[in-house]
Amino acid sequence: MAKMRPCVVCNKQLAPDATTCPNCDTKDPFHTKRNNNILAGVVGVAIIAYLAFEHFAGGLNFLG
């Protein structure tokens, strides 16, 4: 049996594959959607910063 995880809203122990909490009815009991959004934002900012560096600073010409 898989290790139970607590709901971030009410702390009730849930199966790790639960999509809702039957106790408090939250739709994201482990905040996985929020974590995925943060990761997507960080990756997006990194890509934009790299492209801006390549465009405005001429890239990494000093390497070769």
RACOR-V201216 format. One record per pair of residues at least 24 apart in sequence whose ideal C-beta (glycine too) atoms are under 6 Angstrom apart, sorted by the first residue. I is the first residue (numbers start at 1). J is the second residue. If there is no record, write none. Layout:
i=I j=J
i=I j=J
This chain:
none
